[in-house]
Amino acid sequence: MIRVKVLWLALWIGLCITCKVSAIEYFEVKSASQMETVKVAFLADIHLHDIFANLHDVDNIELPKDVTSKQPLLVRSMLAQLHSTRLFNENYFVFLHVLDELAEKKIKLVALPGDFTDDGQPINVRALARILGHYEKKYGMRFFAIPGNHDPVKPYTTPAGKADFLMAQGKEFGVYSYQHEKCMAKLAVCDDGLKNWGYAEILSTLNDFGFSKHKGDVLYETPYKNREFIWCNPNNKKHCITMPDASYLVEPIKGVWLMAIDANVYAPQWQNSPLTFKGSSGAGYNALIDAKPLLLKWIKTVVKRAKTQNKTLVAFSHFPMGEFYDNANDELHKVFSRGHFSLPRVPTPRTAKILADTGLTLHFAGHMHLNDTALITSNQHSQLVNVQVPSLAAYKAAYKVVELNLAKKTALISTHTLDDVPGFNDLFSLYEKEWQYRNLHNLHNFDRTILNSKSYGDFTKQHLFGLIKQRFLKRDWPKNLVAWLNDNHHLADWFINMQCLNEAPPNLLSQLEAVSTKEWLQDFYLLRNGDVTADITAKKRITYQQLNTFLAQSTCKTDTQIQQYLALLIKVMAKFSQHTQGENFRVDLKTGKII
């Protein structure tokens, strides 16, 4: 059924390529005075890739075809997916499934906190616009997007492409935009649909989805005139450029304010000619507070106006405003070297406090592909609640819904996991051919047990387990610790190394001997990504907390570096294992307190 539905939608999208999405008859939405509550859904890190995109220069390439329609498919390889923190292909089906689910629940307002496309490529941005346009027209839904570091990759359009699309026989091939060096040298398939668009093209194509005032909006404003601000070389104040910013405030329903904050910061590399820009992935609010001071002032004024005018204000952006590692940052910094384990992406205490001092009480973020909630106290006798929205394209896939009580000024936040997605395995036969091709040609291959996944939830879990082996241990973890973990296969070995196993109570000892190092590593990442939604039993969570208590009360040795690493990781795991706010919780929007 899902295949038929997806094919029908793909056909509809194809027919509407020349149509303008703005030609939409919107359903009437009740004003706040007519309703007690308003629901807003948050879909983060969709990373949409259009698997049905048409390329112009593929006459000599045999593309895989959809089983039913025989339509050519533009699919990234499974090997590539198992080296990336996001899926590329299945999220197309997941995105449509979630939109159908929201339509069924009659949720009309949907926010997209960044990374809504794979890398801001024309084929993917246009596909997103057409899909959103379809659901907007059919169900009266309104969509409010704000860019992430993948859309755009850089503030202005750049040549780009990907090297890992699949041919029908399972071989990888690359497609690049015409100005890319591979196409200039006539070494690749070329199509400008694979360039990386900048702000101008992305905002123009998605104009109707937050980047312009709709006729029914009560209020619409931007912090910067013409969506631009001036950035000057700190060493030469006469050398300045204009930079784009997509932030906006919209009142789609009377009384409800949605503040979309463009937290991207693409620092100019002034020493380069022509001028280049750093990517925004590791910047976030740590960089924003210095790079966009006027944006911070605007946020403060919006918060004050919302209170004065009795508006219900909710903010969202791509980047987190608070820490997301359950207050385990000190321990993590002692294990993982600078730049690893995404630690540079954590807002510093100074950054979080500055943001909390704006008076904002509720903010939804993406970027980290994990589920978490941070509470930051301000000097304004209020608290900022930062809600991390999981990705649709990674474990533990989920979206968030906030139900705003307009009279009481409260927000009920709920988490909706995506374990069962019809059609999630439609492309598995293509990946099997890929595995066979790589095996036949003695190429580095992937573990094809992932193709035995029985649900989308299981698929994303197996994808995460693949990343542990293919990416995380190799990139993030200290080499001497990885070597030790490979040689010591059970948690009991950890305490033997720390010379305190004989102190463990019998029941704890049996648990130590039952949990393998591999299982612990998997649990470590399941908890990091899923938090309260992680596929970990309550009993196991308690065990990890008991291990930390035992360590604190014992005479375990922490003299060597390995011993210190193990002790720190046990503390981290205990923090990861604790429930925080849960899957559903309520916030007082006047104070930011959990109620």
DOBA-311775 format. One line per field, with one value per residue (C-alpha): y, z, x; residue number from 1; residue in one letter. Coordinates in nm, 3 decimals, m for minus. Layout:
<rs>
north = Y,...
up = Z,...
east = X,...
seq = NUM,...
type = a,...
</rs>
This chain:
<rs>
north = 0.000,0.241,0.179,0.270,0.580,0.694,0.636,0.830,1.119,1.105,1.122,1.417,1.588,1.532,1.680,1.987,2.065,2.365,2.465,2.735,2.612,2.953,2.880,2.720,2.756,2.743,2.593,2.837,2.795,2.895,3.190,3.144,3.300,3.010,2.733,2.643,2.462,2.472,2.189,2.240,1.948,1.968,1.754,1.791,1.670,1.514,1.519,1.466,1.310,1.277,0.913,0.981,1.276,1.286,1.335,1.465,1.297,0.931,0.769,0.551,0.463,0.178,0.303,0.073,0.086,0.082,m0.267,m0.148,0.160,0.082,0.444,0.503,0.561,0.786,0.595,0.637,0.320,0.133,0.155,0.534,0.525,0.314,0.579,0.869,0.978,1.001,0.777,0.909,0.701,0.557,0.898,0.977,0.714,0.815,1.181,1.100,0.861,1.132,1.390,1.140,1.079,1.452,1.494,1.209,1.379,1.707,1.893,2.201,2.377,2.206,2.348,2.220,2.311,2.276,2.012,1.952,1.845,1.634,1.922,2.193,2.048,2.181,1.834,1.795,2.148,2.140,1.799,1.931,2.232,2.013,1.764,2.042,2.211,1.893,1.848,2.216,2.216,1.884,1.916,2.288,2.240,2.527,2.465,2.685,2.605,2.748,2.649,2.413,2.361,2.123,2.371,2.556,2.400,2.745,3.080,3.100,2.841,2.619,2.333,1.996,1.636,1.288,0.988,0.707,0.664,0.309,0.156,m0.129,m0.393,m0.252,m0.045,0.310,0.611,0.984,1.280,1.636,1.984,2.123,2.366,2.094,2.000,1.644,1.773,2.039,1.753,1.540,1.267,1.222,1.229,1.593,1.756,2.097,1.943,1.828,2.167,2.300,2.590,2.896,3.102,3.296,2.991,2.788,3.068,3.156,2.796,2.754,3.103,2.983,2.777,3.040,3.280,3.520,3.649,3.448,3.636,3.486,3.569,3.822,3.924,3.860,4.022,3.963,4.098,4.225,4.440,4.240,3.940,4.068,4.186,4.334,4.133,4.314,4.185,4.238,4.333,4.570,4.738,4.874,4.523,4.422,4.194,4.136,3.800,3.635,3.555,3.376,3.441,3.544,3.582,3.473,3.478,3.220,3.208,3.503,3.474,3.220,3.342,3.111,3.251,3.084,3.161,3.119,3.006,2.927,3.105,3.083,3.262,3.443,3.331,3.681,3.560,3.377,3.526,3.468,3.482,3.146,3.052,2.797,2.553,2.605,2.252,2.315,2.680,2.715,2.954,2.958,3.151,3.329,3.534,3.719,3.701,3.813,4.044,4.223,3.890,3.837,4.184,4.102,3.780,3.980,4.234,3.957,3.792,4.122,4.204,3.856,3.907,4.258,4.155,3.826,3.610,3.244,3.228,2.921,2.940,2.692,2.673,2.409,2.436,2.349,2.630,2.404,2.101,1.764,1.509,1.485,1.702,1.455,1.707,1.727,1.351,1.332,1.604,1.397,1.091,1.235,1.472,1.817,1.811,1.454,1.313,1.634,1.815,2.145,2.154,2.173,2.531,2.656,2.754,3.118,3.075,2.893,3.160,3.444,3.270,3.202,3.568,3.668,3.553,3.284,2.982,2.717,2.633,2.332,2.232,1.968,1.907,1.642,1.355,1.274,1.304,1.520,1.810,2.074,2.319,2.647,2.894,3.265,3.583,3.681,3.441,3.210,2.893,2.813,2.466,2.339,2.040,1.832,1.694,1.360,1.312,1.127,0.978,0.821,0.631,0.695,0.837,1.053,1.388,1.619,1.781,2.073,2.139,2.502,2.595,2.956,3.053,2.891,2.964,2.608,2.369,1.991,1.831,1.477,1.247,1.028,0.750,0.592,0.220,0.100,0.269,0.087,0.046,0.114,m0.193,m0.130,m0.064,m0.360,m0.566,m0.291,m0.305,m0.684,m0.635,m0.379,m0.629,m0.900,m0.666,m0.556,m0.914,m1.033,m0.758,m0.795,m0.441,m0.320,m0.434,m0.376,m0.612,m0.718,m0.839,m0.488,m0.610,m0.850,m0.557,m0.616,m0.256,0.097,0.119,m0.193,m0.062,0.266,0.070,m0.154,0.158,0.304,m0.020,m0.005,0.350,0.246,0.012,0.206,0.561,0.637,0.407,0.505,0.880,0.964,0.715,0.712,0.445,0.288,0.260,0.099,m0.154,m0.234,m0.274,m0.512,m0.728,m0.722,m0.853,m0.817,m0.545,m0.769,m0.715,m0.342,m0.397,m0.656,m0.385,m0.143,m0.413,m0.412,m0.695,m0.889,m0.605,m0.638,m0.784,m1.124,m0.995,m0.709,m0.945,m1.173,m0.872,m0.758,m1.099,m1.110,m0.779,m0.781,m0.479,m0.478,m0.475,m0.194,0.013,m0.038,0.058,0.363,0.497,0.383,0.589,0.881,0.903,0.784,0.899,0.797,0.641,0.416,0.042,m0.030,m0.207,m0.035,m0.315,m0.247,0.127,0.055,m0.179,0.096,0.333,0.068,0.021,0.390,0.376,0.070,0.247,0.555,0.343,0.099,0.114,0.075,0.191,0.483,0.528,0.444,0.625,0.321,0.296,0.665,0.628,0.334,0.516,0.822,0.618,0.440,0.782,0.894,0.580,0.632,0.982,0.862,0.591,0.830,0.948,1.324,1.486,1.174,1.139,1.369,1.668,2.010,2.351,2.672,2.921,3.214,3.076,2.783,2.552,2.187,2.132
up = 0.000,0.090,m0.244,m0.434,m0.222,m0.262,m0.637,m0.662,m0.470,m0.682,m0.994,m0.848,m0.769,m1.123,m1.270,m1.048,m1.135,m1.340,m1.094,m0.833,m0.481,m0.388,m0.586,m0.284,m0.132,0.243,0.486,0.743,1.079,1.392,1.588,1.938,2.081,1.934,2.081,2.413,2.279,1.967,1.858,1.675,1.545,1.517,1.253,1.276,1.056,0.782,0.547,0.252,m0.056,m0.359,m0.462,m0.760,m0.895,m1.270,m1.398,m1.746,m1.825,m1.735,m2.074,m2.022,m1.662,m1.582,m1.277,m1.048,m1.107,m0.883,m0.886,m0.953,m1.174,m1.336,m1.264,m1.232,m0.877,m0.755,m0.445,m0.224,m0.133,0.192,0.247,0.240,0.485,0.728,0.735,0.788,1.100,0.887,0.646,0.292,0.127,0.373,0.522,0.204,0.306,0.673,0.594,0.400,0.675,0.941,0.733,0.688,1.063,1.137,0.887,1.057,1.394,1.242,1.343,1.119,1.225,1.151,1.222,1.051,1.267,0.997,0.789,0.603,0.297,0.246,0.151,0.003,m0.348,m0.601,m0.659,m0.286,m0.205,m0.495,m0.385,m0.033,m0.165,m0.376,m0.095,0.154,m0.106,m0.157,0.214,0.258,m0.022,0.067,0.448,0.518,0.699,0.746,0.742,0.900,0.805,0.927,0.776,0.932,0.852,0.566,0.401,0.307,0.344,0.275,0.255,m0.123,m0.398,m0.457,m0.697,m0.537,m0.587,m0.438,m0.524,m0.393,m0.596,m0.691,m1.037,m1.104,m1.064,m0.725,m0.829,m0.699,m0.932,m0.879,m0.993,m0.972,m1.077,m1.400,m1.231,m1.010,m1.091,m1.183,m1.445,m1.568,m1.633,m1.785,m1.528,m1.397,m1.463,m1.445,m1.337,m1.174,m0.956,m0.734,m0.665,m0.310,m0.317,m0.098,0.100,m0.192,m0.390,m0.090,0.059,m0.279,m0.349,0.004,0.013,0.115,0.406,0.660,0.454,0.362,0.514,0.433,0.380,0.697,0.926,1.199,1.225,1.030,1.082,1.040,1.259,0.965,0.676,0.351,0.561,0.561,0.820,0.793,0.895,0.904,0.921,1.284,1.158,0.890,0.969,0.615,0.474,0.523,0.351,0.373,0.510,0.491,0.791,0.760,1.108,1.139,1.377,1.262,1.421,1.212,1.464,1.677,2.006,1.895,1.812,1.646,1.649,1.394,1.470,1.203,1.423,1.133,1.151,0.844,0.953,0.666,0.611,0.550,0.460,0.152,m0.193,m0.321,0.013,0.161,0.462,0.739,0.765,1.036,1.179,1.482,1.534,1.669,1.950,2.083,1.769,1.725,2.044,1.903,1.530,1.546,1.850,1.690,1.659,2.035,2.099,1.870,2.062,2.387,2.240,2.104,2.448,2.614,2.353,2.385,2.758,2.720,2.446,2.614,2.328,2.360,2.235,2.122,1.957,1.736,1.553,1.425,1.706,2.077,2.333,2.620,2.690,2.573,2.749,3.083,3.261,3.175,2.980,3.234,3.228,2.849,2.798,3.002,2.781,2.434,2.290,2.162,1.868,1.921,2.037,1.913,2.226,2.041,1.957,2.324,2.422,2.690,3.029,2.930,2.602,2.765,3.035,2.781,2.593,2.912,3.009,2.701,2.900,2.647,2.821,2.548,2.251,2.015,1.847,1.613,1.478,1.730,1.615,1.975,2.229,2.533,2.744,2.910,3.180,3.202,3.485,3.403,3.604,3.512,3.764,3.477,3.317,2.955,2.846,2.545,2.381,2.149,1.864,1.732,1.361,1.131,0.966,1.262,1.587,1.782,1.506,1.646,1.628,1.898,1.942,2.172,2.281,2.385,2.638,2.542,2.853,3.111,2.914,2.945,2.693,2.697,2.509,2.376,2.190,1.903,1.807,1.462,1.503,1.239,0.898,0.606,0.309,0.508,0.344,m0.016,m0.123,0.054,m0.267,m0.414,m0.113,m0.149,m0.507,m0.377,m0.122,m0.388,m0.623,m0.356,m0.242,m0.599,m0.661,m0.321,m0.216,0.142,0.233,0.492,0.740,0.557,0.871,0.870,0.577,0.816,1.003,1.072,1.142,1.084,1.453,1.424,1.100,1.261,1.560,1.332,1.145,1.476,1.563,1.224,1.293,1.621,1.431,1.107,1.243,1.615,1.755,1.473,1.489,1.846,2.096,2.228,2.042,2.356,2.506,2.190,2.194,2.560,2.499,2.210,2.441,2.744,2.658,2.972,3.226,3.490,3.314,3.381,3.756,3.740,3.578,3.856,4.112,4.296,4.151,4.478,4.649,4.419,4.578,4.429,4.242,4.088,4.005,3.807,3.609,3.543,3.405,3.187,3.000,2.720,2.625,2.282,2.446,2.678,2.381,2.204,2.518,2.557,2.216,2.248,2.565,2.421,2.123,2.269,2.631,2.780,2.448,2.418,2.382,2.724,3.002,3.334,3.502,3.285,3.352,3.724,3.682,3.519,3.803,4.063,3.898,3.947,4.312,4.369,4.208,4.429,4.747,4.662,4.663,4.284,4.142,3.898,3.864,3.499,3.204,3.114,3.473,3.469,3.136,3.269,3.588,3.391,3.143,3.427,3.562,3.216,3.170,3.505,3.398,3.057,3.232,3.444,3.325,3.291,3.184,3.016,2.687,2.798,3.027,3.080,3.091,3.248,2.969,3.212,3.418,3.220,3.517,3.464,3.613
east = 0.000,0.278,0.450,0.133,0.086,0.447,0.435,0.111,0.264,0.580,0.362,0.170,0.500,0.621,0.306,0.345,0.706,0.595,0.321,0.376,0.317,0.179,m0.139,m0.302,m0.647,m0.585,m0.830,m0.963,m0.789,m0.975,m0.840,m0.705,m1.021,m1.219,m1.004,m0.849,m0.542,m0.325,m0.094,0.234,0.445,0.824,1.000,1.377,1.662,1.450,1.752,1.520,1.676,1.449,1.489,1.257,1.462,1.517,1.872,1.951,2.282,2.233,2.178,2.485,2.396,2.160,1.971,1.776,1.403,1.103,0.953,0.598,0.628,0.966,1.055,1.434,1.554,1.833,1.943,2.251,2.441,2.397,2.772,2.743,2.453,2.654,2.927,2.686,2.501,2.186,2.004,1.964,1.692,1.439,1.365,1.169,0.910,0.931,0.866,0.548,0.438,0.477,0.289,0.007,0.009,m0.012,m0.295,m0.482,m0.430,m0.553,m0.238,m0.229,0.093,0.425,0.772,1.088,1.393,1.657,1.834,1.512,1.715,2.026,2.256,2.035,2.055,1.800,1.650,1.586,1.470,1.224,1.096,1.043,0.851,0.625,0.558,0.478,0.261,0.062,m0.011,m0.082,m0.336,m0.500,m0.512,m0.482,m0.153,0.093,0.468,0.735,1.095,1.423,1.761,2.013,2.379,2.286,2.053,2.257,2.602,2.752,2.571,2.606,2.565,2.867,2.953,2.894,2.789,2.787,3.006,2.786,2.467,2.375,2.362,2.121,2.395,2.502,2.803,2.846,2.869,2.901,2.692,2.823,2.714,2.860,3.101,3.247,3.606,3.504,3.262,3.502,3.743,3.463,3.519,3.164,2.792,2.690,2.365,2.312,2.046,2.334,2.494,2.461,2.219,2.273,2.023,1.877,1.771,1.652,1.442,1.296,1.191,1.049,0.901,0.553,0.678,0.773,0.980,0.699,0.378,0.068,m0.257,m0.404,m0.109,m0.187,0.179,0.497,0.836,1.209,1.492,1.696,1.580,1.599,1.714,2.075,2.325,2.673,2.980,3.315,3.669,3.778,4.126,3.998,3.666,3.647,3.630,3.266,3.018,2.644,2.539,2.195,1.977,1.642,1.495,1.131,0.838,0.494,0.149,m0.042,m0.327,m0.426,m0.244,0.020,0.371,0.623,0.976,1.206,1.571,1.837,2.126,2.359,2.694,2.920,3.236,3.414,3.773,3.905,4.254,4.127,4.078,3.822,3.648,3.540,3.330,3.353,3.067,2.809,2.797,3.019,2.928,2.574,2.489,2.845,2.933,2.599,2.615,2.917,2.840,2.473,2.431,2.133,1.954,1.988,1.844,1.552,1.482,1.469,1.227,1.002,0.989,0.896,0.632,0.482,0.436,0.297,0.054,m0.044,0.087,0.187,0.546,0.740,1.084,1.265,1.595,1.832,2.087,2.054,2.037,2.141,2.359,2.230,2.451,2.267,2.526,2.803,3.011,3.295,3.346,3.315,3.577,3.823,3.769,3.723,3.980,3.892,3.653,3.530,3.196,3.027,3.148,3.218,2.846,2.748,2.656,2.892,2.745,2.804,2.617,2.325,2.296,2.295,2.015,1.818,1.855,1.656,1.354,1.263,1.108,1.060,1.281,1.284,1.612,1.748,2.100,2.210,1.984,1.901,1.621,1.690,1.565,1.784,1.677,1.871,1.808,1.820,1.868,1.511,1.355,1.263,1.392,1.469,1.357,1.552,1.381,1.597,1.386,1.519,1.588,1.350,1.659,1.841,1.790,1.569,1.350,1.070,0.898,0.765,0.425,0.355,m0.001,m0.033,m0.297,m0.358,m0.552,m0.324,m0.002,0.123,0.280,0.233,0.523,0.492,0.732,0.611,0.852,0.857,0.906,0.662,0.686,0.521,0.755,1.074,1.237,1.126,1.486,1.645,1.666,1.886,2.117,2.139,2.263,2.509,2.642,2.671,2.857,3.103,3.155,3.218,3.476,3.649,3.553,3.513,3.164,2.893,2.732,2.418,2.241,2.092,1.879,1.705,1.547,1.178,1.079,1.203,1.288,1.504,1.658,1.768,1.903,2.111,2.225,2.346,2.528,2.698,2.810,2.970,3.200,3.246,3.268,3.245,3.515,3.752,3.695,3.602,3.737,4.098,4.294,4.438,4.088,3.950,4.235,4.167,3.793,3.867,4.077,3.845,3.505,3.290,3.215,3.367,3.703,3.667,3.659,3.935,4.147,4.053,4.138,3.807,3.600,3.618,3.426,3.123,2.804,2.710,2.402,2.601,2.887,2.656,2.533,2.890,2.976,2.661,2.710,2.966,3.172,3.004,2.661,2.768,2.889,2.558,2.366,2.589,2.482,2.120,2.092,2.286,2.051,1.722,1.731,1.393,1.283,1.590,1.536,1.687,1.500,1.443,1.639,1.942,1.927,1.927,2.225,2.432,2.342,2.431,2.771,2.845,2.733,2.953,3.249,3.205,3.191,3.470,3.849,3.872,4.205,4.211,4.586,4.636,4.480,4.268,4.139,4.051,3.869,3.667,3.570,3.459,3.257,3.077,2.975,2.861,2.656,2.485,2.383,2.266,2.059,1.855,1.515,1.488,1.161,1.024,0.843,0.561,0.586,0.428,0.595,0.466,0.542,0.537,0.827,0.971,0.916,0.822,0.478
seq = 1,2,3,4,5,6,7,8,9,10,11,12,13,14,15,16,17,18,19,20,21,22,23,24,25,26,27,28,29,30,31,32,33,34,35,36,37,38,39,40,41,42,43,44,45,46,47,48,49,50,51,52,53,54,55,56,57,58,59,60,61,62,63,64,65,66,67,68,69,70,71,72,73,74,75,76,77,78,79,80,81,82,83,84,85,86,87,88,89,90,91,92,93,94,95,96,97,98,99,100,101,102,103,104,105,106,107,108,109,110,111,112,113,114,115,116,117,118,119,120,121,122,123,124,125,126,127,128,129,130,131,132,133,134,135,136,137,138,139,140,141,142,143,144,145,146,147,148,149,150,151,152,153,154,155,156,157,158,159,160,161,162,163,164,165,166,167,168,169,170,171,172,173,174,175,176,177,178,179,180,181,182,183,184,185,186,187,188,189,190,191,192,193,194,195,196,197,198,199,200,201,202,203,204,205,206,207,208,209,210,211,212,213,214,215,216,217,218,219,220,221,222,223,224,225,226,227,228,229,230,231,232,233,234,235,236,237,238,239,240,241,242,243,244,245,246,247,248,249,250,251,252,253,254,255,256,257,258,259,260,261,262,263,264,265,266,267,268,269,270,271,272,273,274,275,276,277,278,279,280,281,282,283,284,285,286,287,288,289,290,291,292,293,294,295,296,297,298,299,300,301,302,303,304,305,306,307,308,309,310,311,312,313,314,315,316,317,318,319,320,321,322,323,324,325,326,327,328,329,330,331,332,333,334,335,336,337,338,339,340,341,342,343,344,345,346,347,348,349,350,351,352,353,354,355,356,357,358,359,360,361,362,363,364,365,366,367,368,369,370,371,372,373,374,375,376,377,378,379,380,381,382,383,384,385,386,387,388,389,390,391,392,393,394,395,396,397,398,399,400,401,402,403,404,405,406,407,408,409,410,411,412,413,414,415,416,417,418,419,420,421,422,423,424,425,426,427,428,429,430,431,432,433,434,435,436,437,438,439,440,441,442,443,444,445,446,447,448,449,450,451,452,453,454,455,456,457,458,459,460,461,462,463,464,465,466,467,468,469,470,471,472,473,474,475,476,477,478,479,480,481,482,483,484,485,486,487,488,489,490,491,492,493,494,495,496,497,498,499,500,501,502,503,504,505,506,507,508,509,510,511,512,513,514,515,516,517,518,519,520,521,522,523,524,525,526,527,528,529,530,531,532,533,534,535,536,537,538,539,540,541,542,543,544,545,546,547,548,549,550,551,552,553,554,555,556,557,558,559,560,561,562,563,564,565,566,567,568,569,570,571,572,573,574,575,576,577,578,579,580,581,582,583,584,585,586,587,588,589,590,591,592,593,594,595
type = m,i,r,v,k,v,l,w,l,a,l,w,i,g,l,c,i,t,c,k,v,s,a,i,e,y,f,e,v,k,s,a,s,q,m,e,t,v,k,v,a,f,l,a,d,i,h,l,h,d,i,f,a,n,l,h,d,v,d,n,i,e,l,p,k,d,v,t,s,k,q,p,l,l,v,r,s,m,l,a,q,l,h,s,t,r,l,f,n,e,n,y,f,v,f,l,h,v,l,d,e,l,a,e,k,k,i,k,l,v,a,l,p,g,d,f,t,d,d,g,q,p,i,n,v,r,a,l,a,r,i,l,g,h,y,e,k,k,y,g,m,r,f,f,a,i,p,g,n,h,d,p,v,k,p,y,t,t,p,a,g,k,a,d,f,l,m,a,q,g,k,e,f,g,v,y,s,y,q,h,e,k,c,m,a,k,l,a,v,c,d,d,g,l,k,n,w,g,y,a,e,i,l,s,t,l,n,d,f,g,f,s,k,h,k,g,d,v,l,y,e,t,p,y,k,n,r,e,f,i,w,c,n,p,n,n,k,k,h,c,i,t,m,p,d,a,s,y,l,v,e,p,i,k,g,v,w,l,m,a,i,d,a,n,v,y,a,p,q,w,q,n,s,p,l,t,f,k,g,s,s,g,a,g,y,n,a,l,i,d,a,k,p,l,l,l,k,w,i,k,t,v,v,k,r,a,k,t,q,n,k,t,l,v,a,f,s,h,f,p,m,g,e,f,y,d,n,a,n,d,e,l,h,k,v,f,s,r,g,h,f,s,l,p,r,v,p,t,p,r,t,a,k,i,l,a,d,t,g,l,t,l,h,f,a,g,h,m,h,l,n,d,t,a,l,i,t,s,n,q,h,s,q,l,v,n,v,q,v,p,s,l,a,a,y,k,a,a,y,k,v,v,e,l,n,l,a,k,k,t,a,l,i,s,t,h,t,l,d,d,v,p,g,f,n,d,l,f,s,l,y,e,k,e,w,q,y,r,n,l,h,n,l,h,n,f,d,r,t,i,l,n,s,k,s,y,g,d,f,t,k,q,h,l,f,g,l,i,k,q,r,f,l,k,r,d,w,p,k,n,l,v,a,w,l,n,d,n,h,h,l,a,d,w,f,i,n,m,q,c,l,n,e,a,p,p,n,l,l,s,q,l,e,a,v,s,t,k,e,w,l,q,d,f,y,l,l,r,n,g,d,v,t,a,d,i,t,a,k,k,r,i,t,y,q,q,l,n,t,f,l,a,q,s,t,c,k,t,d,t,q,i,q,q,y,l,a,l,l,i,k,v,m,a,k,f,s,q,h,t,q,g,e,n,f,r,v,d,l,k,t,g,k,i,i
</rs>
